[in-house]
Amino acid sequence: QVQLVESGGGLVQAGGSLRLSCAASGRTLATYAVAWFRQARGKEREFITAISRSGLRTYYVDSVKGRFTVSRDNAKNTVYLQMNSLKPEDTAVYFCAVTINSDYLSPSNYDSWGQGTQVTVSS
């Protein structure tokens, strides 16, 4: 089973940027599609973006489209989430997860999750 570790979270002012990383070990990340979810306090975990195994296809929810960019480096076994123009409503714990399923939206379709990294955007 693959183990995932997120990093790169922190406190940033509105309009700022952060780059999250999701590093995998145990199995090659190229086996999986990878998604980022986030969970704000008191809310359900929300899908925000996914990237296919090859990296050729990406998917975004409307709320982050044009601001967030997901990418992967299979040679480094790492997926990245570049977050620009951050807003206070982006404040959440961000998780990466892997799946071999083609339905990216449901958290139940994911095989492994990281522990999450906190992103806080101040106004």
Phi and psi in radians as a Rosetta constraint file:
Dihedral C 1 N 2 CA 2 C 2 CIRCULARHARMONIC -1.497 0.35
Dihedral N 2 CA 2 C 2 N 3 CIRCULARHARMONIC 2.453 0.35
Dihedral C 2 N 3 CA 3 C 3 CIRCULARHARMONIC -1.848 0.35
Dihedral N 3 CA 3 C 3 N 4 CIRCULARHARMONIC 2.417 0.35
Dihedral C 3 N 4 CA 4 C 4 CIRCULARHARMONIC -2.134 0.35
Dihedral N 4 CA 4 C 4 N 5 CIRCULARHARMONIC 2.423 0.35
Dihedral C 4 N 5 CA 5 C 5 CIRCULARHARMONIC -2.318 0.35
Dihedral N 5 CA 5 C 5 N 6 CIRCULARHARMONIC 2.087 0.35
Dihedral C 5 N 6 CA 6 C 6 CIRCULARHARMONIC -1.568 0.35
Dihedral N 6 CA 6 C 6 N 7 CIRCULARHARMONIC 2.632 0.35
Dihedral C 6 N 7 CA 7 C 7 CIRCULARHARMONIC -2.674 0.35
Dihedral N 7 CA 7 C 7 N 8 CIRCULARHARMONIC 2.918 0.35
Dihedral C 7 N 8 CA 8 C 8 CIRCULARHARMONIC 1.823 0.35
Dihedral N 8 CA 8 C 8 N 9 CIRCULARHARMONIC -0.071 0.35
Dihedral C 8 N 9 CA 9 C 9 CIRCULARHARMONIC -1.242 0.35
Dihedral N 9 CA 9 C 9 N 10 CIRCULARHARMONIC 2.999 0.35
Dihedral C 9 N 10 CA 10 C 10 CIRCULARHARMONIC 2.883 0.35
Dihedral N 10 CA 10 C 10 N 11 CIRCULARHARMONIC -2.904 0.35
Dihedral C 10 N 11 CA 11 C 11 CIRCULARHARMONIC -1.808 0.35
Dihedral N 11 CA 11 C 11 N 12 CIRCULARHARMONIC 2.267 0.35
Dihedral C 11 N 12 CA 12 C 12 CIRCULARHARMONIC -2.489 0.35
Dihedral N 12 CA 12 C 12 N 13 CIRCULARHARMONIC 2.642 0.35
Dihedral C 12 N 13 CA 13 C 13 CIRCULARHARMONIC -1.369 0.35
Dihedral N 13 CA 13 C 13 N 14 CIRCULARHARMONIC 2.707 0.35
Dihedral C 13 N 14 CA 14 C 14 CIRCULARHARMONIC -0.948 0.35
Dihedral N 14 CA 14 C 14 N 15 CIRCULARHARMONIC 2.390 0.35
Dihedral C 14 N 15 CA 15 C 15 CIRCULARHARMONIC 1.605 0.35
Dihedral N 15 CA 15 C 15 N 16 CIRCULARHARMONIC -0.185 0.35
Dihedral C 15 N 16 CA 16 C 16 CIRCULARHARMONIC -1.455 0.35
Dihedral N 16 CA 16 C 16 N 17 CIRCULARHARMONIC -3.040 0.35
Dihedral C 16 N 17 CA 17 C 17 CIRCULARHARMONIC -2.329 0.35
Dihedral N 17 CA 17 C 17 N 18 CIRCULARHARMONIC 2.660 0.35
Dihedral C 17 N 18 CA 18 C 18 CIRCULARHARMONIC -2.493 0.35
Dihedral N 18 CA 18 C 18 N 19 CIRCULARHARMONIC 2.686 0.35
Dihedral C 18 N 19 CA 19 C 19 CIRCULARHARMONIC -2.169 0.35
Dihedral N 19 CA 19 C 19 N 20 CIRCULARHARMONIC 2.023 0.35
Dihedral C 19 N 20 CA 20 C 20 CIRCULARHARMONIC -1.624 0.35
Dihedral N 20 CA 20 C 20 N 21 CIRCULARHARMONIC 2.587 0.35
Dihedral C 20 N 21 CA 21 C 21 CIRCULARHARMONIC -2.142 0.35
Dihedral N 21 CA 21 C 21 N 22 CIRCULARHARMONIC 2.584 0.35
Dihedral C 21 N 22 CA 22 C 22 CIRCULARHARMONIC -2.262 0.35
Dihedral N 22 CA 22 C 22 N 23 CIRCULARHARMONIC 1.846 0.35
Dihedral C 22 N 23 CA 23 C 23 CIRCULARHARMONIC -1.747 0.35
Dihedral N 23 CA 23 C 23 N 24 CIRCULARHARMONIC 2.353 0.35
Dihedral C 23 N 24 CA 24 C 24 CIRCULARHARMONIC -1.931 0.35
Dihedral N 24 CA 24 C 24 N 25 CIRCULARHARMONIC 2.601 0.35
Dihedral C 24 N 25 CA 25 C 25 CIRCULARHARMONIC -2.519 0.35
Dihedral N 25 CA 25 C 25 N 26 CIRCULARHARMONIC 2.831 0.35
Dihedral C 25 N 26 CA 26 C 26 CIRCULARHARMONIC 1.701 0.35
Dihedral N 26 CA 26 C 26 N 27 CIRCULARHARMONIC -0.742 0.35
Dihedral C 26 N 27 CA 27 C 27 CIRCULARHARMONIC -2.555 0.35
Dihedral N 27 CA 27 C 27 N 28 CIRCULARHARMONIC 2.769 0.35
Dihedral C 27 N 28 CA 28 C 28 CIRCULARHARMONIC -1.239 0.35
Dihedral N 28 CA 28 C 28 N 29 CIRCULARHARMONIC 2.338 0.35
Dihedral C 28 N 29 CA 29 C 29 CIRCULARHARMONIC -1.181 0.35
Dihedral N 29 CA 29 C 29 N 30 CIRCULARHARMONIC -0.389 0.35
Dihedral C 29 N 30 CA 30 C 30 CIRCULARHARMONIC -1.129 0.35
Dihedral N 30 CA 30 C 30 N 31 CIRCULARHARMONIC -0.234 0.35
Dihedral C 30 N 31 CA 31 C 31 CIRCULARHARMONIC -1.254 0.35
Dihedral N 31 CA 31 C 31 N 32 CIRCULARHARMONIC -0.340 0.35
Dihedral C 31 N 32 CA 32 C 32 CIRCULARHARMONIC -2.147 0.35
Dihedral N 32 CA 32 C 32 N 33 CIRCULARHARMONIC 2.639 0.35
Dihedral C 32 N 33 CA 33 C 33 CIRCULARHARMONIC -1.361 0.35
Dihedral N 33 CA 33 C 33 N 34 CIRCULARHARMONIC 2.633 0.35
Dihedral C 33 N 34 CA 34 C 34 CIRCULARHARMONIC -2.225 0.35
Dihedral N 34 CA 34 C 34 N 35 CIRCULARHARMONIC 2.399 0.35
Dihedral C 34 N 35 CA 35 C 35 CIRCULARHARMONIC -2.189 0.35
Dihedral N 35 CA 35 C 35 N 36 CIRCULARHARMONIC 2.781 0.35
Dihedral C 35 N 36 CA 36 C 36 CIRCULARHARMONIC -1.999 0.35
Dihedral N 36 CA 36 C 36 N 37 CIRCULARHARMONIC 2.335 0.35
Dihedral C 36 N 37 CA 37 C 37 CIRCULARHARMONIC -2.097 0.35
Dihedral N 37 CA 37 C 37 N 38 CIRCULARHARMONIC 2.865 0.35
Dihedral C 37 N 38 CA 38 C 38 CIRCULARHARMONIC -2.469 0.35
Dihedral N 38 CA 38 C 38 N 39 CIRCULARHARMONIC 2.699 0.35
Dihedral C 38 N 39 CA 39 C 39 CIRCULARHARMONIC -2.420 0.35
Dihedral N 39 CA 39 C 39 N 40 CIRCULARHARMONIC 1.963 0.35
Dihedral C 39 N 40 CA 40 C 40 CIRCULARHARMONIC -1.457 0.35
Dihedral N 40 CA 40 C 40 N 41 CIRCULARHARMONIC 2.761 0.35
Dihedral C 40 N 41 CA 41 C 41 CIRCULARHARMONIC -1.029 0.35
Dihedral N 41 CA 41 C 41 N 42 CIRCULARHARMONIC 2.214 0.35
Dihedral C 41 N 42 CA 42 C 42 CIRCULARHARMONIC 1.408 0.35
Dihedral N 42 CA 42 C 42 N 43 CIRCULARHARMONIC 0.088 0.35
Dihedral C 42 N 43 CA 43 C 43 CIRCULARHARMONIC -2.118 0.35
Dihedral N 43 CA 43 C 43 N 44 CIRCULARHARMONIC 2.894 0.35
Dihedral C 43 N 44 CA 44 C 44 CIRCULARHARMONIC -1.340 0.35
Dihedral N 44 CA 44 C 44 N 45 CIRCULARHARMONIC 2.766 0.35
Dihedral C 44 N 45 CA 45 C 45 CIRCULARHARMONIC -1.173 0.35
Dihedral N 45 CA 45 C 45 N 46 CIRCULARHARMONIC 2.351 0.35
Dihedral C 45 N 46 CA 46 C 46 CIRCULARHARMONIC -2.111 0.35
Dihedral N 46 CA 46 C 46 N 47 CIRCULARHARMONIC 2.242 0.35
Dihedral C 46 N 47 CA 47 C 47 CIRCULARHARMONIC -1.204 0.35
Dihedral N 47 CA 47 C 47 N 48 CIRCULARHARMONIC 2.380 0.35
Dihedral C 47 N 48 CA 48 C 48 CIRCULARHARMONIC -2.150 0.35
Dihedral N 48 CA 48 C 48 N 49 CIRCULARHARMONIC -0.594 0.35
Dihedral C 48 N 49 CA 49 C 49 CIRCULARHARMONIC -2.834 0.35
Dihedral N 49 CA 49 C 49 N 50 CIRCULARHARMONIC 2.705 0.35
Dihedral C 49 N 50 CA 50 C 50 CIRCULARHARMONIC -2.531 0.35
Dihedral N 50 CA 50 C 50 N 51 CIRCULARHARMONIC 2.725 0.35
Dihedral C 50 N 51 CA 51 C 51 CIRCULARHARMONIC -2.334 0.35
Dihedral N 51 CA 51 C 51 N 52 CIRCULARHARMONIC 2.395 0.35
Dihedral C 51 N 52 CA 52 C 52 CIRCULARHARMONIC -1.223 0.35
Dihedral N 52 CA 52 C 52 N 53 CIRCULARHARMONIC 2.980 0.35
Dihedral C 52 N 53 CA 53 C 53 CIRCULARHARMONIC -1.019 0.35
Dihedral N 53 CA 53 C 53 N 54 CIRCULARHARMONIC -0.700 0.35
Dihedral C 53 N 54 CA 54 C 54 CIRCULARHARMONIC -1.399 0.35
Dihedral N 54 CA 54 C 54 N 55 CIRCULARHARMONIC -0.358 0.35
Dihedral C 54 N 55 CA 55 C 55 CIRCULARHARMONIC 1.545 0.35
Dihedral N 55 CA 55 C 55 N 56 CIRCULARHARMONIC 0.010 0.35
Dihedral C 55 N 56 CA 56 C 56 CIRCULARHARMONIC -1.383 0.35
Dihedral N 56 CA 56 C 56 N 57 CIRCULARHARMONIC -0.389 0.35
Dihedral C 56 N 57 CA 57 C 57 CIRCULARHARMONIC -2.119 0.35
Dihedral N 57 CA 57 C 57 N 58 CIRCULARHARMONIC 2.377 0.35
Dihedral C 57 N 58 CA 58 C 58 CIRCULARHARMONIC -2.307 0.35
Dihedral N 58 CA 58 C 58 N 59 CIRCULARHARMONIC 2.714 0.35
Dihedral C 58 N 59 CA 59 C 59 CIRCULARHARMONIC -2.415 0.35
Dihedral N 59 CA 59 C 59 N 60 CIRCULARHARMONIC 2.461 0.35
Dihedral C 59 N 60 CA 60 C 60 CIRCULARHARMONIC -2.421 0.35
Dihedral N 60 CA 60 C 60 N 61 CIRCULARHARMONIC 2.562 0.35
Dihedral C 60 N 61 CA 61 C 61 CIRCULARHARMONIC -1.355 0.35
Dihedral N 61 CA 61 C 61 N 62 CIRCULARHARMONIC 2.751 0.35
Dihedral C 61 N 62 CA 62 C 62 CIRCULARHARMONIC -1.063 0.35
Dihedral N 62 CA 62 C 62 N 63 CIRCULARHARMONIC -0.569 0.35
Dihedral C 62 N 63 CA 63 C 63 CIRCULARHARMONIC -1.165 0.35
Dihedral N 63 CA 63 C 63 N 64 CIRCULARHARMONIC -0.321 0.35
Dihedral C 63 N 64 CA 64 C 64 CIRCULARHARMONIC -2.055 0.35
Dihedral N 64 CA 64 C 64 N 65 CIRCULARHARMONIC -0.114 0.35
Dihedral C 64 N 65 CA 65 C 65 CIRCULARHARMONIC -1.050 0.35
Dihedral N 65 CA 65 C 65 N 66 CIRCULARHARMONIC 2.318 0.35
Dihedral C 65 N 66 CA 66 C 66 CIRCULARHARMONIC 1.530 0.35
Dihedral N 66 CA 66 C 66 N 67 CIRCULARHARMONIC -0.228 0.35
Dihedral C 66 N 67 CA 67 C 67 CIRCULARHARMONIC -1.994 0.35
Dihedral N 67 CA 67 C 67 N 68 CIRCULARHARMONIC -0.615 0.35
Dihedral C 67 N 68 CA 68 C 68 CIRCULARHARMONIC -1.875 0.35
Dihedral N 68 CA 68 C 68 N 69 CIRCULARHARMONIC 2.551 0.35
Dihedral C 68 N 69 CA 69 C 69 CIRCULARHARMONIC -2.354 0.35
Dihedral N 69 CA 69 C 69 N 70 CIRCULARHARMONIC 2.181 0.35
Dihedral C 69 N 70 CA 70 C 70 CIRCULARHARMONIC -1.744 0.35
Dihedral N 70 CA 70 C 70 N 71 CIRCULARHARMONIC 2.475 0.35
Dihedral C 70 N 71 CA 71 C 71 CIRCULARHARMONIC -2.602 0.35
Dihedral N 71 CA 71 C 71 N 72 CIRCULARHARMONIC 2.919 0.35
Dihedral C 71 N 72 CA 72 C 72 CIRCULARHARMONIC -2.528 0.35
Dihedral N 72 CA 72 C 72 N 73 CIRCULARHARMONIC 2.643 0.35
Dihedral C 72 N 73 CA 73 C 73 CIRCULARHARMONIC -2.225 0.35
Dihedral N 73 CA 73 C 73 N 74 CIRCULARHARMONIC 1.661 0.35
Dihedral C 73 N 74 CA 74 C 74 CIRCULARHARMONIC -1.141 0.35
Dihedral N 74 CA 74 C 74 N 75 CIRCULARHARMONIC -0.474 0.35
Dihedral C 74 N 75 CA 75 C 75 CIRCULARHARMONIC -1.152 0.35
Dihedral N 75 CA 75 C 75 N 76 CIRCULARHARMONIC -0.534 0.35
Dihedral C 75 N 76 CA 76 C 76 CIRCULARHARMONIC -1.707 0.35
Dihedral N 76 CA 76 C 76 N 77 CIRCULARHARMONIC 0.014 0.35
Dihedral C 76 N 77 CA 77 C 77 CIRCULARHARMONIC 0.982 0.35
Dihedral N 77 CA 77 C 77 N 78 CIRCULARHARMONIC 0.703 0.35
Dihedral C 77 N 78 CA 78 C 78 CIRCULARHARMONIC -2.412 0.35
Dihedral N 78 CA 78 C 78 N 79 CIRCULARHARMONIC 2.477 0.35
Dihedral C 78 N 79 CA 79 C 79 CIRCULARHARMONIC -2.050 0.35
Dihedral N 79 CA 79 C 79 N 80 CIRCULARHARMONIC 2.548 0.35
Dihedral C 79 N 80 CA 80 C 80 CIRCULARHARMONIC -2.126 0.35
Dihedral N 80 CA 80 C 80 N 81 CIRCULARHARMONIC 2.669 0.35
Dihedral C 80 N 81 CA 81 C 81 CIRCULARHARMONIC -2.304 0.35
Dihedral N 81 CA 81 C 81 N 82 CIRCULARHARMONIC 1.861 0.35
Dihedral C 81 N 82 CA 82 C 82 CIRCULARHARMONIC -1.538 0.35
Dihedral N 82 CA 82 C 82 N 83 CIRCULARHARMONIC 2.137 0.35
Dihedral C 82 N 83 CA 83 C 83 CIRCULARHARMONIC -2.059 0.35
Dihedral N 83 CA 83 C 83 N 84 CIRCULARHARMONIC 2.019 0.35
Dihedral C 83 N 84 CA 84 C 84 CIRCULARHARMONIC -2.016 0.35
Dihedral N 84 CA 84 C 84 N 85 CIRCULARHARMONIC 2.870 0.35
Dihedral C 84 N 85 CA 85 C 85 CIRCULARHARMONIC 0.864 0.35
Dihedral N 85 CA 85 C 85 N 86 CIRCULARHARMONIC 0.845 0.35
Dihedral C 85 N 86 CA 86 C 86 CIRCULARHARMONIC -1.152 0.35
Dihedral N 86 CA 86 C 86 N 87 CIRCULARHARMONIC 2.564 0.35
Dihedral C 86 N 87 CA 87 C 87 CIRCULARHARMONIC -2.120 0.35
Dihedral N 87 CA 87 C 87 N 88 CIRCULARHARMONIC 2.735 0.35
Dihedral C 87 N 88 CA 88 C 88 CIRCULARHARMONIC -0.965 0.35
Dihedral N 88 CA 88 C 88 N 89 CIRCULARHARMONIC -0.568 0.35
Dihedral C 88 N 89 CA 89 C 89 CIRCULARHARMONIC -1.260 0.35
Dihedral N 89 CA 89 C 89 N 90 CIRCULARHARMONIC -0.105 0.35
Dihedral C 89 N 90 CA 90 C 90 CIRCULARHARMONIC -1.448 0.35
Dihedral N 90 CA 90 C 90 N 91 CIRCULARHARMONIC -0.118 0.35
Dihedral C 90 N 91 CA 91 C 91 CIRCULARHARMONIC -1.066 0.35
Dihedral N 91 CA 91 C 91 N 92 CIRCULARHARMONIC 2.155 0.35
Dihedral C 91 N 92 CA 92 C 92 CIRCULARHARMONIC -3.105 0.35
Dihedral N 92 CA 92 C 92 N 93 CIRCULARHARMONIC 2.999 0.35
Dihedral C 92 N 93 CA 93 C 93 CIRCULARHARMONIC -1.548 0.35
Dihedral N 93 CA 93 C 93 N 94 CIRCULARHARMONIC 2.258 0.35
Dihedral C 93 N 94 CA 94 C 94 CIRCULARHARMONIC -1.820 0.35
Dihedral N 94 CA 94 C 94 N 95 CIRCULARHARMONIC 2.291 0.35
Dihedral C 94 N 95 CA 95 C 95 CIRCULARHARMONIC -2.120 0.35
Dihedral N 95 CA 95 C 95 N 96 CIRCULARHARMONIC 2.497 0.35
Dihedral C 95 N 96 CA 96 C 96 CIRCULARHARMONIC -1.832 0.35
Dihedral N 96 CA 96 C 96 N 97 CIRCULARHARMONIC 2.703 0.35
Dihedral C 96 N 97 CA 97 C 97 CIRCULARHARMONIC -2.661 0.35
Dihedral N 97 CA 97 C 97 N 98 CIRCULARHARMONIC 2.741 0.35
Dihedral C 97 N 98 CA 98 C 98 CIRCULARHARMONIC -2.138 0.35
Dihedral N 98 CA 98 C 98 N 99 CIRCULARHARMONIC 2.625 0.35
Dihedral C 98 N 99 CA 99 C 99 CIRCULARHARMONIC -2.646 0.35
Dihedral N 99 CA 99 C 99 N 100 CIRCULARHARMONIC 2.666 0.35
Dihedral C 99 N 100 CA 100 C 100 CIRCULARHARMONIC -1.836 0.35
Dihedral N 100 CA 100 C 100 N 101 CIRCULARHARMONIC 0.048 0.35
Dihedral C 100 N 101 CA 101 C 101 CIRCULARHARMONIC -1.476 0.35
Dihedral N 101 CA 101 C 101 N 102 CIRCULARHARMONIC 2.601 0.35
Dihedral C 101 N 102 CA 102 C 102 CIRCULARHARMONIC -1.522 0.35
Dihedral N 102 CA 102 C 102 N 103 CIRCULARHARMONIC -0.181 0.35
Dihedral C 102 N 103 CA 103 C 103 CIRCULARHARMONIC -1.576 0.35
Dihedral N 103 CA 103 C 103 N 104 CIRCULARHARMONIC 1.814 0.35
Dihedral C 103 N 104 CA 104 C 104 CIRCULARHARMONIC -1.483 0.35
Dihedral N 104 CA 104 C 104 N 105 CIRCULARHARMONIC -0.321 0.35
Dihedral C 104 N 105 CA 105 C 105 CIRCULARHARMONIC -1.321 0.35
Dihedral N 105 CA 105 C 105 N 106 CIRCULARHARMONIC -0.577 0.35
Dihedral C 105 N 106 CA 106 C 106 CIRCULARHARMONIC -1.561 0.35
Dihedral N 106 CA 106 C 106 N 107 CIRCULARHARMONIC 2.203 0.35
Dihedral C 106 N 107 CA 107 C 107 CIRCULARHARMONIC -1.004 0.35
Dihedral N 107 CA 107 C 107 N 108 CIRCULARHARMONIC -0.469 0.35
Dihedral C 107 N 108 CA 108 C 108 CIRCULARHARMONIC -1.218 0.35
Dihedral N 108 CA 108 C 108 N 109 CIRCULARHARMONIC -0.235 0.35
Dihedral C 108 N 109 CA 109 C 109 CIRCULARHARMONIC -1.506 0.35
Dihedral N 109 CA 109 C 109 N 110 CIRCULARHARMONIC -0.003 0.35
Dihedral C 109 N 110 CA 110 C 110 CIRCULARHARMONIC -1.724 0.35
Dihedral N 110 CA 110 C 110 N 111 CIRCULARHARMONIC 2.467 0.35
Dihedral C 110 N 111 CA 111 C 111 CIRCULARHARMONIC -1.570 0.35
Dihedral N 111 CA 111 C 111 N 112 CIRCULARHARMONIC -0.614 0.35
Dihedral C 111 N 112 CA 112 C 112 CIRCULARHARMONIC -2.486 0.35
Dihedral N 112 CA 112 C 112 N 113 CIRCULARHARMONIC 2.575 0.35
Dihedral C 112 N 113 CA 113 C 113 CIRCULARHARMONIC -2.271 0.35
Dihedral N 113 CA 113 C 113 N 114 CIRCULARHARMONIC 2.618 0.35
Dihedral C 113 N 114 CA 114 C 114 CIRCULARHARMONIC -1.441 0.35
Dihedral N 114 CA 114 C 114 N 115 CIRCULARHARMONIC 3.139 0.35
Dihedral C 114 N 115 CA 115 C 115 CIRCULARHARMONIC -1.485 0.35
Dihedral N 115 CA 115 C 115 N 116 CIRCULARHARMONIC -0.245 0.35
Dihedral C 115 N 116 CA 116 C 116 CIRCULARHARMONIC 1.682 0.35
Dihedral N 116 CA 116 C 116 N 117 CIRCULARHARMONIC 2.705 0.35
Dihedral C 116 N 117 CA 117 C 117 CIRCULARHARMONIC -2.383 0.35
Dihedral N 117 CA 117 C 117 N 118 CIRCULARHARMONIC 2.360 0.35
Dihedral C 117 N 118 CA 118 C 118 CIRCULARHARMONIC -1.415 0.35
Dihedral N 118 CA 118 C 118 N 119 CIRCULARHARMONIC 2.289 0.35
Dihedral C 118 N 119 CA 119 C 119 CIRCULARHARMONIC -2.073 0.35
Dihedral N 119 CA 119 C 119 N 120 CIRCULARHARMONIC 2.174 0.35
Dihedral C 119 N 120 CA 120 C 120 CIRCULARHARMONIC -2.180 0.35
Dihedral N 120 CA 120 C 120 N 121 CIRCULARHARMONIC 2.171 0.35
Dihedral C 120 N 121 CA 121 C 121 CIRCULARHARMONIC -1.988 0.35
Dihedral N 121 CA 121 C 121 N 122 CIRCULARHARMONIC 2.058 0.35
Dihedral C 121 N 122 CA 122 C 122 CIRCULARHARMONIC -1.607 0.35
Dihedral N 122 CA 122 C 122 N 123 CIRCULARHARMONIC 2.615 0.35
